[in-house]
Amino acid sequence: MHGSSKSRTEAVPHDPEKPPSRMEAYRSPITAGINLFSGAVGGGFAVLLCQPLDTIKVKMQTYPQLYSGAYNCGVLTWKRQGIRGLYAGTVPSLTANILENASLFMFYGFCQKVVQSVLNVPRAEDLTTFHNACAGGGAAFFTSFFLCPTELIKCQLQAMDEGRQIKMVQNPNIKLPPKIGSAALVRNIMKTEGVKGMFRGLTSTFVREIPGYACFFGGYDVAKRFLARPDQNREELESWKTVLCGGFAGVSCWIAVFPADVVKSRLQVGNSTAGFLKTLTTIARTEGILALYNGLGPTLLRTFPASGALFLAYEYTKSTMEFLIFR
């Protein structure tokens, strides 16, 4: 990757004195498509880079009593299941992240347009950090509907081994069914709970995603403003600065909403019928407030490089496609 965003291929701005080309006439829908594709590319890179740490996070959130810490969880998972155990749930995780980030960046661009229209701001670059945070929260509402079913399958696959261990401890003579994959798990949920079962944990997904992505895009904007030189356009940051900005955005997001993510994981893996608030208060009362932060360490360790890779891949793909299409 090039050392500076200035060396990336940049879209050529349209000259208002020239008649618009066919591509310029359809700039808005094409830009939405570019955001969609660029977000998908970024999401895919982020998952492949950091999936093992996400697996450890889910195991620590759902079965904290089985491990002394994140390192112990990772070592035991490696010993029992090898690399496949650490990459458990990669297919639904890839699906989730590609769908989430593709729709997220597309709806983020759309929500920016809405904010611009309401506030009469001519360019997205002129929006404040608060405006971008609001656009991020709005985009997250839409992405939650794509994310919840895939997160449900991912979390259940990641924590399946621990669930089987606990059943065997409770009843050593129990005959466990064979392990199943993504497709069989979807069929089981649809058969026993219907379509509604695929959206178990949707409320906690909303609670996590909306404020989380407000912090995500707000944090990204804050970091860009901080790292940009006085004479530098914020959209032309060096690649290493883009990675740092993305990492800061991810950390900001997870610190803000991690308790909601713990509740979501418990609801989705434990097949609980309790609501979000009841599950939250039960965990805090019976396990302590710190239980709401089980798995935070590996999450932050994962999210910094993952979010950095996400934004770098997104920005590079977007600028390249804009140059190729609108030049």
N, C-alpha and C positions, 0 to 999 in steps of 0.2 A: 504494500500500500504506500502511496506517496506520502511524503512527510508533511505536506501542507494542503489544506483544502483549496488553496489558490492554484495548485497544480492539478486539481481535479478538473474534469471537463465540466464547464459551466454552461447553463442555458443562455442563449443570446436573447436579451430583452427585445420586445417588439417595438419597432419604431412607429409611433403614432401617425407619422406623415405618410407612411407607406400603406397601401391597401393590405388588410390582413390576409395571410395565406389560409388555405383550407384548414391546416392544423391549428392556426391561431383562432379561427372561428369556433373551434371546438375545444379551446384551451381548458375550460372548467371541467368537463367530463374526462378529458384526457389526463388532467392533473390528478383527478380522483383515482383514476386507474393506476397512475404512476405511484401515488401514495399507497394504494392497495398492494401493488407488487413489491415495492421497496420495503414495506412493513413486513411482508411475508418472508423476504430474503433475510432481513434482520432477525426476525423471530427464529428462523431455522438455524442460523449460525449460533444464536444464543443458547439454544437447547443442546446442540451437539457439543458445545464447549463445556457446559456446566451441569448436565443432567445428574451426575453422581451426587453432587451436593444438594440438589433438590430432593433426591431420594432419601438422603440422610435427614433432611429437614422434615419430611413427611413422617418418617419412622419415629423421630424424636417427638413430634407433635402428638402422634396417635398412641404410641406405646412407650412413654418415657421411662416407665418402671423397668424396662428390659435392658436399659443401657445406662452406663455411668456418665456418658458424655458423647459429643459428636464424633470424636476420634474413635472411641470404643465402638460406636455404632457402625462406623465405616469399616473398621477392621473385622468385626464379627460378620458383617454382611459379605465382605470379600471372602472370608474363610468358608462361609456356608454356601454362598451362591456364585462367587467369582465376579468377573466383570459384568456378567448378565444381570446379577442382582443389583449392582450399582446403576445399571442402565435400565432397570425394570420400569415399565411404563413409558419408554421412549417414544413408541409409536403414537399413543394418545397425547403425550406431551408435545411432540412435534406438531401433531394435528392442532392441539390447543393453541400453541404459540404462534403457529402460522396463521390460523384463523383469527386469533386474538389481535396480533400485531398488524395483520393486513387490515382488518376492520377498524382497529384502533386508530391507525394513522390516517386511514381514509376518513373516518368520522371526525377525527381531530381537525383535519383540514376543513371539513364541512362546518364544524362548530366554530372554527375561527372565522369563517365567512359570515356566519350568523352574528357573532359578536361584532365583527366589523360593520355589518349592516345596521345593527341596533345602535351602535355608538358612532356611526358615521366616520369610521377610521378607514382611510383609503387603502393602506397596505398592511399585510399581516406583520411585516417587520416593525410597524409602529405600535403594535399592541403591547401593553404592559405585562409584567410578570403575572399580575392578578388576572388579567384577561386571558392569558394563555393557560393559567391554572383552571379557570372556569371552563374553557374549551376542552381541556383534558378530562375534567370531571364529567362533562356532557358526553364526550365520546365513550367513556367507560360504561355509561348506562347501556349503550347499545351493544358493546362487546360482551357484556355479562351474559347475554342470552346465548352467544356462541361458546363462551368459555365454560359455563357451569357444567354441561354434560360431559365435556372432554376432561375437565378437572376431576369430576366424579370417578370416571373410569381410571384415570391416571393414579389418583390417590389410593383407590382400592387395590390396584395391581401392586403399587409400591409397598403397601402395608399388609399384603396377603400372607406373607410368610409368618409375620408376628401374630396375626390373627389365628393361624393354625397352631402355633406354639401354645398360645393361651388356652385354646380348646383342649389340647392334649394334656396340659397341666391340670385343668379342671376335671377332665375325664380321660385317664390314661387308656381306657379300653375303647374309646370312640374310634369309629372307622371314618376317616376323613375322605371326602371326595377328591378326585385328582385335581391338580391345579389347572386353571383355565386361563385363556388369553382374552384379549380385548373383545373380540366378536362374541364369544360365548358369554362373557360378563354382561355385555349389552343385552343379549337375548334373555338372560336370566332376570335382569332388572325389568325389562319390558314385559316379561311373562308374569312376574309377581307384583309389580307396582304400576305397570303401564307407563305412558309417556311422562306422567307426573313424577315418577321415580327418577327419571333422568335429570330432573331439575331440583333434586334434593340439595339443599344448601344454597338456593338462589338468593334468599334474603341476605345471608352472610356474604355471598359473592358481591351483591350490591354494596353492602357496608364496607367491604374491603376495596372494591374496584373504584368507586366514585371518588372518595377522598384520596385514595391511594394514587390515582392517576392525576388528580389535581396537584398533589405534591410532586409527582413524577415530572410532569411537563413544567410546572412552576420551578422545580429544582433545576431542571435542565436550562431554563431561561436565566435563572439567577447565576448559575455557574458560567454560562456563556458571557454574560455581562461582566462578570468578575475577571475572567481570563482573557477577554478580548483587549488588545492594546487600544489606546485612545484613538489611534488613526486607522483602526481595523474594523471592517464590517463583521458583525457577529456571525453572519452566514459564511464567512471565509476563514474560519478557525483552522489551525493546523490539525492534522489527524490525531495527534497525541492529546491535544486539548479537547477534541470531540470525545475521545475515549474517557477522559477525566470527567467531562460534563455529564456523559451518560452514566458513568459509575456513581457520581454524586446524586443524580436523579433517582437511580435505583435504590440507593441507601435511604434517601429521603422518603421514598414511597414505603419501603418495608418497615422502617422504624415507626412510621405513623400508623400503620394498619396491621401490624403483626398479630395482635390479639384476635382480630377478626378472622385472620387466616387460620389460627389455631382452632377456633370454633368451627370454621368451615370444614377443616380436615376431620374433626371429631364427628360432625354431622354426616359427612359423606362416607367415612370409613366405618363408623360405629352403627350405622343403620338406625340412628336415633330419630324418634318422632318428636322430640322436644324442639322448641323454637330457638331462635338465635339468643335472645336475652336470657332464657332459662338455662341454656347450655353455658353461656358466658358466666352467669352468677354461680352456677353449680361448680364449675372448674375453679373459680376464684375462692369459693367457700371451702371446698373439700381438698383442693390441692395447693392453694395459695396463689397469690397474684403472679409470682414468678413462673407458674406453670403456663401462663398465657404467653410466655416468651421462650418456651421450649423450642429449640431448633433455630433461634435467632442467629447464633454464631455462624453455622454453615450457610444460612440464608444470606447474610451480609457478605460472607466470603464468596458466595456464588454470584450474588447480584451485581457486585461491582464490575467484574470482567464481563459478565453476561450483558448487562445494560450498556457497558461501553462498546462491546461488539455489536449490539443491536443498533445503536445510534450511528456508529461508524459505517456499518453495512447499509443502513437506511439512507444516510446522507450521501454516501458515494453512489449507490444505485440510483437514487433520485436525481442527482445532478447529472449523471451520465445519460440517463434516459431523457431528461429534459433537453440536454444538448443535442442528442441524436434526433429527437422529434421536432424541436422548435427552432433549430438553427436555420 
